[in-house]
């Protein structure tokens, strides 16, 4: 039986990352985070179905699998106050 690595979730995520790497980055030259990492973070958040950016950011900080499974080297989430933070405090 022949095993097809590209049909596994990790194989598909790797292929998506490869395709994202081919997209030209039109951001300003001082961008800190790699464009591929930004796109993969968006894909990860969508596929994990997190309810908000804040929930995804908390998962990103505590879940080491996010980096391994999605191939994200670095992600930075804006440090603005989210409405959900108000609910968590109050």
C-alpha positions as a Markdown table, in Angstrom:
| # | Residue | x | y | z |
|---|---|---|---|---|
| 1 | Unk | 0.0 | 0.0 | 0.0 |
| 2 | Unk | 1.4 | 3.3 | -1.0 |
| 3 | Unk | 1.1 | 6.1 | 1.5 |
| 4 | Unk | 0.5 | 9.6 | 0.2 |
| 5 | Unk | 2.0 | 12.1 | 2.5 |
| 6 | Unk | 0.5 | 15.1 | 0.7 |
| 7 | Unk | -3.0 | 13.8 | 1.5 |
| 8 | Unk | -2.5 | 14.2 | 5.3 |
| 9 | Unk | -3.4 | 17.4 | 7.1 |
| 10 | Unk | 0.2 | 18.3 | 7.7 |
| 11 | Unk | 1.1 | 17.6 | 4.1 |
| 12 | Unk | -1.7 | 19.9 | 2.9 |
| 13 | Unk | -0.7 | 22.6 | 5.4 |
| 14 | Unk | 2.8 | 22.4 | 4.1 |
| 15 | Unk | 1.6 | 22.8 | 0.5 |
| 16 | Unk | -0.5 | 25.8 | 1.5 |
| 17 | Unk | 2.6 | 27.3 | 3.2 |
| 18 | Unk | 4.6 | 26.7 | 0.0 |
| 19 | Unk | 1.9 | 28.5 | -2.1 |
| 20 | Unk | 1.7 | 31.3 | 0.4 |
| 21 | Unk | 5.5 | 31.7 | 0.1 |
| 22 | Unk | 5.1 | 32.4 | -3.7 |
| 23 | Unk | 2.8 | 35.3 | -3.1 |
| 24 | Unk | 4.5 | 38.6 | -3.6 |
| 25 | Unk | 4.7 | 40.8 | -0.5 |
| 26 | Unk | 3.4 | 44.3 | -1.2 |
| 27 | Unk | 3.7 | 45.6 | 2.3 |
| 28 | Unk | 6.1 | 48.3 | 3.5 |
| 29 | Unk | 9.8 | 47.4 | 3.5 |
| 30 | Unk | 9.9 | 47.6 | 7.3 |
| 31 | Unk | 7.5 | 44.7 | 7.9 |
| 32 | Unk | 8.8 | 42.5 | 10.7 |
| 33 | Unk | 6.7 | 39.3 | 10.3 |
| 34 | Unk | 7.2 | 37.2 | 7.1 |
| 35 | Unk | 4.2 | 37.5 | 4.8 |
| 36 | Unk | 3.9 | 33.7 | 4.7 |
| 37 | Unk | 3.6 | 33.6 | 8.5 |
| 38 | Unk | 0.9 | 36.3 | 8.4 |
| 39 | Unk | -1.1 | 34.3 | 5.8 |
| 40 | Unk | -0.5 | 31.0 | 7.6 |
| 41 | Unk | -1.7 | 32.6 | 10.9 |
| 42 | Unk | -4.9 | 33.7 | 9.2 |
| 43 | Unk | -5.4 | 30.2 | 7.8 |
| 44 | Unk | -4.7 | 28.7 | 11.2 |
| 45 | Unk | -7.2 | 31.0 | 12.9 |
| 46 | Unk | -9.8 | 30.2 | 10.2 |
| 47 | Unk | -9.3 | 26.4 | 10.3 |
| 48 | Unk | -9.2 | 26.3 | 14.1 |
| 49 | Unk | -12.5 | 28.3 | 14.2 |
| 50 | Unk | -11.4 | 30.5 | 17.1 |
| 51 | Unk | -14.1 | 32.9 | 18.0 |
| 52 | Unk | -11.9 | 36.0 | 18.0 |
| 53 | Unk | -8.4 | 37.3 | 17.4 |
| 54 | Unk | -7.9 | 37.4 | 21.2 |
| 55 | Unk | -8.8 | 33.7 | 21.6 |
| 56 | Unk | -6.4 | 32.9 | 18.8 |
| 57 | Unk | -3.6 | 35.0 | 20.3 |
| 58 | Unk | -4.0 | 33.2 | 23.7 |
| 59 | Unk | -3.9 | 29.8 | 21.9 |
| 60 | Unk | -0.8 | 30.9 | 20.0 |
| 61 | Unk | 1.0 | 31.8 | 23.2 |
| 62 | Unk | 0.3 | 28.5 | 25.0 |
| 63 | Unk | 0.0 | 26.0 | 22.2 |
| 64 | Unk | 3.3 | 24.8 | 20.8 |
| 65 | Unk | 1.6 | 22.7 | 18.2 |
| 66 | Unk | 0.5 | 25.8 | 16.3 |
| 67 | Unk | 4.0 | 26.5 | 15.2 |
| 68 | Unk | 4.7 | 22.8 | 14.4 |
| 69 | Unk | 1.5 | 21.9 | 12.6 |
| 70 | Unk | 1.0 | 25.1 | 10.6 |
| 71 | Unk | 4.6 | 25.9 | 10.1 |
| 72 | Unk | 4.3 | 29.4 | 11.5 |
| 73 | Unk | 7.7 | 30.8 | 12.6 |
| 74 | Unk | 6.5 | 34.1 | 14.1 |
| 75 | Unk | 3.2 | 35.8 | 14.6 |
| 76 | Unk | 2.5 | 39.1 | 16.2 |
| 77 | Unk | -1.0 | 40.2 | 17.2 |
| 78 | Unk | -1.8 | 43.8 | 17.6 |
| 79 | Unk | -1.7 | 45.0 | 21.2 |
| 80 | Unk | -5.0 | 46.9 | 21.2 |
| 81 | Unk | -7.7 | 46.5 | 23.8 |
| 82 | Unk | -10.4 | 44.1 | 22.5 |
| 83 | Unk | -14.0 | 44.3 | 23.7 |
| 84 | Unk | -13.7 | 40.8 | 25.0 |
| 85 | Unk | -11.0 | 41.8 | 27.4 |
| 86 | Unk | -13.5 | 44.1 | 29.1 |
| 87 | Unk | -15.9 | 41.2 | 29.6 |
| 88 | Unk | -13.1 | 39.0 | 31.1 |
| 89 | Unk | -12.1 | 41.7 | 33.6 |
| 90 | Unk | -15.6 | 42.6 | 34.7 |
